[in-house]
């Protein structure tokens, strides 16, 4: 299926792939993670090294986009010496998979596979628990360490500002590192955001969250980027910044006809991961000169869930 064959549903928004996996499909591109693809991906496990890709739930300590911070309460069950704890958090606050209930095509107000807001509020349709039932997001992960590549090329990079990661740069990185993709791969792009954020003090973190505009690094939002993503048939895509594409996701830097959240998430049914912690992963990949791995990720089994911490590990 070519990019130029989109949209599949002529009554839906531009670029949609609604119906590709069936009228009632709730897995989108995760359908590409077939048993055969998983068996092949499992060959990436050679040393048993495991690296967590989740940032702590308490990070960022002051979330952007007006979201409430993480809260952790320890409850002592006196008079016995027993503790419980209560966690309160926004599933969009830290490392996350965006599910198909999160972001709609804004003009049509339709989510993946032509689902309406009313259907979502009245049922558990398109909830992330369906992903758990299907075995989670497991397969071959590929890391594009853009932050390191840009540093080597002496390209100025500012992860805490509205900065574009150009497609041409990613293509050069892929060629220079000798990387190849397979249908069903899970793509990760490291921008260096989490590392830059951890260098900020408490005041700087608060100032960052309360800026007039949520300006963060991310990939370009263009037709060329969408064509590239579609051509490789990724099962899911993720990055370490608050938004996979450059934020704010609308503005003079972004082509309004090719909003990535609308095309990728609502149109194709391709999960988007944000705020993944890719620092230890990148260090290991550099040391071993190996940028592919087996990914194991199991979202929370919340019926009707909109988004979830990934509970993700890279296994080498």
C-alpha positions as a Python dict, from the first residue, in 0.01 Angstrom:
ca = {
    (1, 'X'): (0, 0, 0),
    (2, 'X'): (152, 331, -108),
    (3, 'X'): (132, 671, 55),
    (4, 'X'): (-39, 804, -258),
    (5, 'X'): (-323, 553, -211),
    (6, 'X'): (-430, 743, 102),
    (7, 'X'): (-689, 828, 222),
    (8, 'X'): (-840, 481, 230),
    (9, 'X'): (-1176, 606, 359),
    (10, 'X'): (-1286, 878, 116),
    (11, 'X'): (-1530, 1011, 374),
    (12, 'X'): (-1256, 1053, 634),
    (13, 'X'): (-982, 1313, 680),
    (14, 'X'): (-675, 1342, 455),
    (15, 'X'): (-421, 1062, 481),
    (16, 'X'): (-637, 824, 681),
    (17, 'X'): (-586, 447, 669),
    (18, 'X'): (-924, 368, 821),
    (19, 'X'): (-1038, 18, 739),
    (20, 'X'): (-691, -108, 651),
    (21, 'X'): (-709, -370, 924),
    (22, 'X'): (-1087, -401, 930),
    (23, 'X'): (-1385, -183, 1006),
    (24, 'X'): (-1375, -253, 1381),
    (25, 'X'): (-997, -265, 1426),
    (26, 'X'): (-857, -121, 1749),
    (27, 'X'): (-485, -199, 1710),
    (28, 'X'): (-385, 1, 1402),
    (29, 'X'): (-23, -50, 1299),
    (30, 'X'): (32, -279, 1598),
    (31, 'X'): (-126, -540, 1370),
    (32, 'X'): (215, -542, 1198),
    (33, 'X'): (358, -712, 1507),
    (34, 'X'): (270, -1060, 1388),
    (35, 'X'): (404, -1377, 1553),
    (36, 'X'): (658, -1409, 1271),
    (37, 'X'): (776, -1050, 1323),
    (38, 'X'): (813, -1111, 1699),
    (39, 'X'): (1010, -1432, 1644),
    (40, 'X'): (1250, -1248, 1413),
    (41, 'X'): (1276, -954, 1657),
    (42, 'X'): (1361, -1192, 1942),
    (43, 'X'): (1689, -1269, 1763),
    (44, 'X'): (1804, -926, 1885),
    (45, 'X'): (1838, -1078, 2233),
    (46, 'X'): (2201, -1189, 2251),
    (47, 'X'): (2353, -1069, 2579),
    (48, 'X'): (2054, -1037, 2813),
    (49, 'X'): (2133, -671, 2894),
    (50, 'X'): (1809, -493, 2992),
    (51, 'X'): (1764, -115, 2994),
    (52, 'X'): (1456, 64, 3122),
    (53, 'X'): (1315, 330, 2889),
    (54, 'X'): (1073, 486, 3140),
    (55, 'X'): (1149, 824, 3295),
    (56, 'X'): (1035, 837, 3661),
    (57, 'X'): (663, 912, 3695),
    (58, 'X'): (764, 1223, 3889),
    (59, 'X'): (945, 1369, 3586),
    (60, 'X'): (913, 1629, 3458),
    (61, 'X'): (865, 1764, 3808),
    (62, 'X'): (659, 2052, 3668),
    (63, 'X'): (466, 1925, 3363),
    (64, 'X'): (395, 2150, 3069),
    (65, 'X'): (60, 2196, 2893),
    (66, 'X'): (-109, 2279, 3225),
    (67, 'X'): (-106, 1919, 3348),
    (68, 'X'): (-101, 1834, 3719),
    (69, 'X'): (221, 1695, 3866),
    (70, 'X'): (266, 1341, 3995),
    (71, 'X'): (161, 1277, 4356),
    (72, 'X'): (282, 993, 4576),
    (73, 'X'): (127, 928, 4916),
    (74, 'X'): (249, 659, 5156),
    (75, 'X'): (-25, 528, 5383),
    (76, 'X'): (86, 361, 5706),
    (77, 'X'): (-162, 87, 5807),
    (78, 'X'): (-120, 133, 6182),
    (79, 'X'): (-116, -27, 6436),
    (80, 'X'): (41, -292, 6209),
    (81, 'X'): (376, -221, 6046),
    (82, 'X'): (241, -216, 5691),
    (83, 'X'): (252, 49, 5418),
    (84, 'X'): (38, 110, 5112),
    (85, 'X'): (93, 386, 4862),
    (86, 'X'): (-141, 589, 4647),
    (87, 'X'): (-28, 725, 4312),
    (88, 'X'): (-206, 1009, 4135),
    (89, 'X'): (-80, 1107, 3791),
    (90, 'X'): (-181, 1227, 3449),
    (91, 'X'): (-101, 954, 3197),
    (92, 'X'): (35, 1229, 2968),
    (93, 'X'): (270, 1358, 3238),
    (94, 'X'): (581, 1143, 3199),
    (95, 'X'): (691, 864, 2962),
    (96, 'X'): (382, 760, 2771),
    (97, 'X'): (222, 586, 2480),
    (98, 'X'): (-53, 795, 2326),
    (99, 'X'): (-351, 567, 2264),
    (100, 'X'): (-612, 619, 1996),
    (101, 'X'): (-851, 794, 2237),
    (102, 'X'): (-603, 1078, 2289),
    (103, 'X'): (-596, 1290, 1973),
    (104, 'X'): (-852, 1326, 1698),
    (105, 'X'): (-840, 1484, 1356),
    (106, 'X'): (-944, 1826, 1479),
    (107, 'X'): (-1163, 1950, 1194),
    (108, 'X'): (-1366, 1631, 1159),
    (109, 'X'): (-1342, 1551, 1531),
    (110, 'X'): (-1284, 1184, 1447),
    (111, 'X'): (-1041, 949, 1614),
    (112, 'X'): (-880, 643, 1455),
    (113, 'X'): (-1117, 434, 1243),
    (114, 'X'): (-1386, 705, 1242),
    (115, 'X'): (-1454, 691, 1616),
    (116, 'X'): (-1640, 988, 1766),
    (117, 'X'): (-1595, 1159, 2102),
    (118, 'X'): (-1946, 1045, 2195),
    (119, 'X'): (-1856, 681, 2126),
    (120, 'X'): (-1545, 712, 2339),
    (121, 'X'): (-1733, 864, 2632),
    (122, 'X'): (-2003, 596, 2618),
    (123, 'X'): (-1783, 287, 2578),
    (124, 'X'): (-1435, 141, 2618),
    (125, 'X'): (-1373, 144, 2243),
    (126, 'X'): (-1009, 200, 2141),
    (127, 'X'): (-881, 172, 2498),
    (128, 'X'): (-516, 83, 2558),
    (129, 'X'): (-624, -231, 2745),
    (130, 'X'): (-682, -379, 2398),
    (131, 'X'): (-306, -347, 2342),
    (132, 'X'): (-244, -544, 2662),
    (133, 'X'): (-479, -817, 2547),
    (134, 'X'): (-280, -837, 2222),
    (135, 'X'): (50, -884, 2408),
    (136, 'X'): (169, -526, 2448),
    (137, 'X'): (405, -340, 2219),
    (138, 'X'): (685, -589, 2163),
    (139, 'X'): (916, -612, 1866),
    (140, 'X'): (1237, -482, 1716),
    (141, 'X'): (1332, -134, 1834),
    (142, 'X'): (1562, 95, 1637),
    (143, 'X'): (1728, 400, 1796),
    (144, 'X'): (1820, 708, 1596),
    (145, 'X'): (2055, 895, 1830),
    (146, 'X'): (2003, 1234, 1671),
    (147, 'X'): (2150, 1427, 1965),
    (148, 'X'): (2482, 1243, 1933),
    (149, 'X'): (2482, 1269, 1552),
    (150, 'X'): (2421, 1645, 1568),
    (151, 'X'): (2697, 1684, 1827),
    (152, 'X'): (2942, 1496, 1606),
    (153, 'X'): (2845, 1719, 1312),
    (154, 'X'): (2876, 2031, 1530),
    (155, 'X'): (2513, 2118, 1460),
    (156, 'X'): (2374, 2344, 1736),
    (157, 'X'): (2091, 2172, 1919),
    (158, 'X'): (1850, 2314, 2175),
    (159, 'X'): (1608, 2053, 2307),
    (160, 'X'): (1430, 2299, 2535),
    (161, 'X'): (1327, 2532, 2253),
    (162, 'X'): (1110, 2494, 1944),
    (163, 'X'): (1372, 2321, 1729),
    (164, 'X'): (1319, 2113, 1416),
    (165, 'X'): (1479, 1774, 1357),
    (166, 'X'): (1493, 1775, 975),
    (167, 'X'): (1412, 1462, 781),
    (168, 'X'): (1729, 1509, 575),
    (169, 'X'): (1932, 1484, 896),
    (170, 'X'): (1760, 1161, 998),
    (171, 'X'): (1817, 1015, 654),
    (172, 'X'): (2187, 1102, 673),
    (173, 'X'): (2210, 949, 1020),
    (174, 'X'): (2048, 626, 902),
    (175, 'X'): (2289, 601, 610),
    (176, 'X'): (2601, 686, 810),
    (177, 'X'): (2517, 442, 1089),
    (178, 'X'): (2433, 169, 839),
    (179, 'X'): (2083, 117, 978),
    (180, 'X'): (1806, -68, 800),
    (181, 'X'): (1437, -92, 883),
    (182, 'X'): (1188, -375, 866),
    (183, 'X'): (807, -349, 857),
    (184, 'X'): (683, -357, 1215),
    (185, 'X'): (990, -190, 1369),
    (186, 'X'): (940, 50, 1659),
    (187, 'X'): (1125, 376, 1593),
    (188, 'X'): (1294, 580, 1869),
    (189, 'X'): (1450, 923, 1816),
    (190, 'X'): (1674, 1073, 2085),
    (191, 'X'): (1684, 1453, 2094),
    (192, 'X'): (1853, 1491, 2434),
    (193, 'X'): (1548, 1648, 2598),
    (194, 'X'): (1544, 1445, 2919),
    (195, 'X'): (1917, 1500, 2974),
    (196, 'X'): (1877, 1875, 2922),
    (197, 'X'): (1577, 1889, 3154),
    (198, 'X'): (1759, 1711, 3436),
    (199, 'X'): (2023, 1987, 3432),
    (200, 'X'): (1764, 2251, 3524),
    (201, 'X'): (1707, 2365, 3880),
    (202, 'X'): (1358, 2386, 4036),
    (203, 'X'): (1303, 2747, 3931),
    (204, 'X'): (1409, 2682, 3573),
    (205, 'X'): (1177, 2382, 3551),
    (206, 'X'): (883, 2590, 3669),
    (207, 'X'): (969, 2871, 3429),
    (208, 'X'): (989, 2621, 3144),
    (209, 'X'): (645, 2479, 3218),
    (210, 'X'): (480, 2820, 3242),
    (211, 'X'): (617, 2974, 2924),
    (212, 'X'): (353, 3135, 2699),
    (213, 'X'): (424, 2873, 2433),
    (214, 'X'): (521, 2504, 2480),
    (215, 'X'): (838, 2520, 2271),
    (216, 'X'): (1020, 2187, 2240),
    (217, 'X'): (1234, 1998, 1993),
    (218, 'X'): (1077, 1743, 1758),
    (219, 'X'): (1072, 1609, 1405),
    (220, 'X'): (950, 1828, 1121),
    (221, 'X'): (577, 1814, 1042),
    (222, 'X'): (582, 1787, 663),
    (223, 'X'): (453, 1569, 384),
    (224, 'X'): (807, 1441, 330),
    (225, 'X'): (830, 1324, 692),
    (226, 'X'): (495, 1146, 666),
    (227, 'X'): (597, 978, 342),
    (228, 'X'): (917, 856, 507),
    (229, 'X'): (734, 721, 812),
    (230, 'X'): (474, 547, 597),
    (231, 'X'): (735, 396, 366),
    (232, 'X'): (899, 214, 657),
    (233, 'X'): (572, 85, 806),
    (234, 'X'): (668, 136, 1171),
    (235, 'X'): (444, -33, 1427),
    (236, 'X'): (496, 265, 1661),
    (237, 'X'): (714, 576, 1687),
    (238, 'X'): (856, 748, 1994),
    (239, 'X'): (1092, 1016, 2116),
    (240, 'X'): (1227, 1163, 2439),
    (241, 'X'): (1066, 1509, 2407),
    (242, 'X'): (718, 1620, 2518),
    (243, 'X'): (595, 1592, 2160),
    (244, 'X'): (717, 1361, 1883),
    (245, 'X'): (694, 1649, 1635),
    (246, 'X'): (828, 1997, 1699),
    (247, 'X'): (618, 2185, 1953),
    (248, 'X'): (401, 2374, 1949),
    (249, 'X'): (260, 2132, 1695),
    (250, 'X'): (83, 2414, 1515),
    (251, 'X'): (246, 2735, 1397),
    (252, 'X'): (440, 2890, 1110),
    (253, 'X'): (702, 2613, 1130),
    (254, 'X'): (443, 2337, 1070),
    (255, 'X'): (243, 2267, 756),
    (256, 'X'): (-120, 2264, 881),
    (257, 'X'): (-208, 2005, 616),
    (258, 'X'): (37, 1753, 763),
    (259, 'X'): (-8, 1755, 1139),
    (260, 'X'): (167, 1439, 1259),
    (261, 'X'): (-66, 1366, 1551),
    (262, 'X'): (-363, 1381, 1316),
    (263, 'X'): (-207, 1168, 1041),
    (264, 'X'): (-6, 918, 1244),
    (265, 'X'): (-225, 867, 1551),
    (266, 'X'): (-580, 942, 1434),
    (267, 'X'): (-527, 858, 1067),
    (268, 'X'): (-300, 553, 1064),
    (269, 'X'): (-355, 415, 1412),
    (270, 'X'): (17, 429, 1488),
    (271, 'X'): (93, 480, 1860),
    (272, 'X'): (313, 779, 1946),
    (273, 'X'): (550, 764, 2242),
    (274, 'X'): (676, 1075, 2420),
    (275, 'X'): (916, 1156, 2705),
    (276, 'X'): (1090, 818, 2689),
    (277, 'X'): (1421, 809, 2877),
    (278, 'X'): (1670, 717, 2605),
    (279, 'X'): (1993, 822, 2777),
    (280, 'X'): (2115, 486, 2908),
    (281, 'X'): (1996, 321, 2589),
    (282, 'X'): (2200, 564, 2378),
    (283, 'X'): (2510, 508, 2591),
    (284, 'X'): (2484, 133, 2551),
    (285, 'X'): (2419, 158, 2177),
    (286, 'X'): (2725, 381, 2130),
    (287, 'X'): (2946, 153, 2337),
    (288, 'X'): (2837, -160, 2152),
    (289, 'X'): (2795, 13, 1813),
    (290, 'X'): (2455, -151, 1790),
    (291, 'X'): (2132, 43, 1755),
    (292, 'X'): (1871, -233, 1733),
    (293, 'X'): (1722, -426, 2023),
    (294, 'X'): (1417, -618, 2139),
    (295, 'X'): (1152, -392, 2290),
    (296, 'X'): (918, -513, 2563),
    (297, 'X'): (647, -262, 2656),
    (298, 'X'): (323, -331, 2842),
    (299, 'X'): (86, -36, 2894),
    (300, 'X'): (-135, -27, 3203),
    (301, 'X'): (-440, -248, 3163),
    (302, 'X'): (-691, 30, 3218),
    (303, 'X'): (-1019, -36, 3040),
    (304, 'X'): (-1079, 258, 2808),
    (305, 'X'): (-739, 411, 2887),
    (306, 'X'): (-631, 715, 2682),
    (307, 'X'): (-257, 692, 2741),
    (308, 'X'): (-21, 495, 2962),
    (309, 'X'): (328, 475, 3103),
    (310, 'X'): (509, 236, 2868),
    (311, 'X'): (669, 3, 3124),
    (312, 'X'): (930, -46, 2854),
    (313, 'X'): (1264, -226, 2838),
    (314, 'X'): (1522, -256, 2564),
    (315, 'X'): (1675, -602, 2569),
    (316, 'X'): (2003, -680, 2393),
}
